């Protein structure tokens, strides 16, 4: 416990003589270290929260994919396939437009 009282006495001494350059340097050093520790704890907290949410999404079971009470799956295979085919058709149209650009008159003339 003497180390705790020693730290407290040193902190009180540094604060009481904070206008002196040698003590001001100690205060600045403490401030810098406190900011570093706070930033590290914040980053670790965000990383832990993100990892927790990521693990929750990995452990989700198929019960989440079924609408509650109806027993009908929220993700329908036919609807998904139709959506994918729509994306493919859109990509094909885009590629065709890239190859042959349409002639559009300049409206400013």
C-alpha atoms as one frame of an Amber mdcrd trajectory, in Angstrom:
protein
   0.000   0.000   0.000   2.948   2.313   0.372   3.323   2.471  -3.398  -0.225
   3.832  -3.670   0.424   6.580  -1.134   3.748   7.296  -2.855   1.985   7.745
  -6.206  -0.651   9.950  -4.602   1.961  12.135  -2.853   3.970  12.478  -6.068
   0.854  13.414  -8.053  -0.122  16.006  -5.433   3.377  17.477  -5.463   3.476
  17.647  -9.269   0.054  19.308  -9.353   0.915  21.859  -6.682   4.076  22.911
  -8.580   2.554  22.629 -12.052   3.886  26.060 -13.109   7.478  24.847 -12.715
   9.023  23.487 -15.956  10.249  20.183 -14.504   6.826  19.411 -13.052   5.009
  20.638 -16.155   6.959  18.085 -18.174   5.764  15.325 -15.837   2.180  16.524
 -16.240   2.505  16.555 -20.024   3.999  13.067 -19.928   1.104  11.830 -17.780
  -1.423  13.479 -20.122   0.172  11.871 -23.178   0.224   8.423 -21.575  -3.390
   8.793 -20.459  -4.413   9.674 -24.028  -2.546   6.650 -25.393  -4.175   4.308
 -22.876  -7.610   5.774 -23.612  -7.103   5.364 -27.378  -5.875   1.777 -26.937
  -8.848   0.879 -24.725 -11.259   2.455 -27.215  -9.754   0.530 -30.129  -9.800
  -2.731 -28.165 -13.433  -2.090 -27.187 -14.470  -1.484 -30.791 -12.565  -4.570
 -31.931 -14.180  -6.719 -29.234 -17.651  -5.423 -30.104 -17.076  -6.061 -33.809
 -15.746  -9.542 -33.153 -18.737 -10.303 -30.940 -21.187  -9.186 -33.653 -19.238
 -11.139 -36.279 -19.322 -14.314 -34.191 -23.054 -13.851 -33.596 -23.644 -13.729
 -37.336 -21.567 -16.870 -37.871 -23.476 -18.849 -35.296 -26.899 -17.869 -36.671
 -28.897 -20.981 -37.468 -31.572 -21.600 -40.058 -34.340 -20.577 -37.676 -33.504
 -16.982 -38.557 -34.175 -17.702 -42.229 -37.767 -18.779 -41.582 -40.532 -16.245
 -40.984 -41.861 -16.587 -37.458 -45.110 -18.496 -37.192 -45.573 -19.162 -40.925
 -42.895 -21.761 -41.540 -42.216 -20.139 -44.928 -38.540 -19.467 -45.596 -37.603
 -15.821 -46.011 -35.100 -16.741 -48.715 -36.803 -18.442 -51.653 -34.557 -20.295
 -54.129 -36.609 -19.256 -57.179 -36.649 -15.592 -56.192 -32.920 -15.634 -55.623
 -32.312 -17.252 -59.002 -34.560 -14.710 -60.737 -32.645 -11.880 -59.091 -29.308
 -13.321 -60.186 -30.576 -13.716 -63.755 -31.751 -10.098 -63.697 -28.259  -8.995
 -62.686 -26.726 -11.059 -65.484 -29.105  -9.542 -68.057 -28.281  -6.082 -66.805
 -24.571  -6.771 -67.087 -25.032  -8.054 -70.634 -26.940  -4.879 -71.586 -24.197
  -2.757 -70.055 -21.486  -4.604 -71.983 -23.498  -4.186 -75.228 -23.821  -0.449
 -74.599 -20.111  -0.159 -73.924 -19.304  -1.727 -77.296 -21.775   0.282 -79.384
 -22.497   3.660 -77.873 -25.794   5.203 -79.012 -25.719   8.414 -81.069 -27.420
  11.050 -78.979 -27.791  14.575 -80.347 -26.215  17.357 -78.335 -29.125  19.351
 -76.834 -27.097  22.602 -76.720 -26.902  22.844 -80.539
